[in-house]
Amino acid sequence: MSMGFIAAPLIVFMVVVAPLWLILHYRGKRHASQGLSSEDQEKLQSLVVRAEQMQTRIVTLEKILDAEAPQWRHKQ
């Protein structure tokens, strides 16, 4: 009796769960190895442009602060 109790879930696992798990696992690995999609590349490029704009603004703000409050960097 106990052998059947253990065998049925084990068979279900081996026939249904394990193959599905392996398929999904390796499909995910293959997708990750393909690199960024074109949509992801566009988003990344957009973020790069925004980061460069923010850097320019930060430099400008630092120049203004240096001119108007020279000791602002040393305040804590």
WOPE-V255316 format. One record per residue. N is the residue number from 1. RES is the residue in three letters. PSI is psi in radians with two decimals (* if undefined). OMEGA is omega in whole degrees, 0 to 359 (NA if undefined). D_FIRST is the distance of its C-alpha to the first C-alpha in whole Angstrom. Layout:
BEGIN
n:N res:RES psi:PSI omega:OMEGA d_first:D_FIRST
n:N res:RES psi:PSI omega:OMEGA d_first:D_FIRST
END
This chain:
BEGIN
n:1 res:MET psi:-0.76 omega:182 d_first:0
n:2 res:SER psi:-0.48 omega:179 d_first:4
n:3 res:MET psi:-0.71 omega:177 d_first:5
n:4 res:GLY psi:-0.60 omega:179 d_first:5
n:5 res:PHE psi:-0.61 omega:180 d_first:6
n:6 res:ILE psi:-0.62 omega:186 d_first:9
n:7 res:ALA psi:-0.71 omega:184 d_first:10
n:8 res:ALA psi:-0.90 omega:178 d_first:11
n:9 res:PRO psi:-0.60 omega:179 d_first:14
n:10 res:LEU psi:-0.73 omega:178 d_first:15
n:11 res:ILE psi:-0.77 omega:178 d_first:16
n:12 res:VAL psi:-0.75 omega:179 d_first:17
n:13 res:PHE psi:-0.82 omega:184 d_first:19
n:14 res:MET psi:-0.54 omega:184 d_first:20
n:15 res:VAL psi:-0.61 omega:187 d_first:22
n:16 res:VAL psi:-1.00 omega:190 d_first:23
n:17 res:VAL psi:-0.86 omega:185 d_first:24
n:18 res:ALA psi:-0.85 omega:179 d_first:25
n:19 res:PRO psi:-0.72 omega:179 d_first:27
n:20 res:LEU psi:-0.75 omega:179 d_first:29
n:21 res:TRP psi:-0.82 omega:180 d_first:29
n:22 res:LEU psi:-0.75 omega:180 d_first:31
n:23 res:ILE psi:-0.85 omega:181 d_first:33
n:24 res:LEU psi:-0.66 omega:180 d_first:34
n:25 res:HIS psi:-0.90 omega:183 d_first:35
n:26 res:TYR psi:-0.49 omega:174 d_first:37
n:27 res:ARG psi:-0.72 omega:177 d_first:39
n:28 res:GLY psi:-0.70 omega:178 d_first:40
n:29 res:LYS psi:-0.72 omega:180 d_first:41
n:30 res:ARG psi:-0.73 omega:179 d_first:43
n:31 res:HIS psi:-0.71 omega:180 d_first:45
n:32 res:ALA psi:-0.58 omega:182 d_first:45
n:33 res:SER psi:-0.25 omega:180 d_first:47
n:34 res:GLN psi:-0.25 omega:179 d_first:49
n:35 res:GLY psi:-2.91 omega:183 d_first:51
n:36 res:LEU psi:2.49 omega:174 d_first:53
n:37 res:SER psi:2.94 omega:180 d_first:53
n:38 res:SER psi:-0.61 omega:178 d_first:57
n:39 res:GLU psi:-0.74 omega:178 d_first:56
n:40 res:ASP psi:-0.65 omega:178 d_first:55
n:41 res:GLN psi:-0.68 omega:177 d_first:58
n:42 res:GLU psi:-0.75 omega:178 d_first:60
n:43 res:LYS psi:-0.75 omega:180 d_first:59
n:44 res:LEU psi:-0.75 omega:179 d_first:59
n:45 res:GLN psi:-0.69 omega:178 d_first:63
n:46 res:SER psi:-0.72 omega:178 d_first:64
n:47 res:LEU psi:-0.64 omega:178 d_first:62
n:48 res:VAL psi:-0.78 omega:179 d_first:65
n:49 res:VAL psi:-0.79 omega:180 d_first:68
n:50 res:ARG psi:-0.68 omega:179 d_first:67
n:51 res:ALA psi:-0.69 omega:178 d_first:66
n:52 res:GLU psi:-0.68 omega:177 d_first:70
n:53 res:GLN psi:-0.73 omega:179 d_first:72
n:54 res:MET psi:-0.66 omega:178 d_first:70
n:55 res:GLN psi:-0.73 omega:178 d_first:71
n:56 res:THR psi:-0.75 omega:179 d_first:75
n:57 res:ARG psi:-0.70 omega:180 d_first:75
n:58 res:ILE psi:-0.77 omega:179 d_first:74
n:59 res:VAL psi:-0.76 omega:179 d_first:77
n:60 res:THR psi:-0.80 omega:178 d_first:79
n:61 res:LEU psi:-0.69 omega:178 d_first:78
n:62 res:GLU psi:-0.66 omega:177 d_first:79
n:63 res:LYS psi:-0.73 omega:179 d_first:82
n:64 res:ILE psi:-0.81 omega:179 d_first:83
n:65 res:LEU psi:-0.69 omega:178 d_first:82
n:66 res:ASP psi:-0.65 omega:181 d_first:84
n:67 res:ALA psi:-0.69 omega:186 d_first:87
n:68 res:GLU psi:-0.52 omega:181 d_first:87
n:69 res:ALA psi:1.38 omega:187 d_first:85
n:70 res:PRO psi:-0.45 omega:184 d_first:85
n:71 res:GLN psi:0.19 omega:185 d_first:83
n:72 res:TRP psi:-0.52 omega:181 d_first:80
n:73 res:ARG psi:-0.43 omega:184 d_first:78
n:74 res:HIS psi:-0.11 omega:179 d_first:79
n:75 res:LYS psi:2.53 omega:179 d_first:78
n:76 res:GLN psi:* omega:NA d_first:75
END
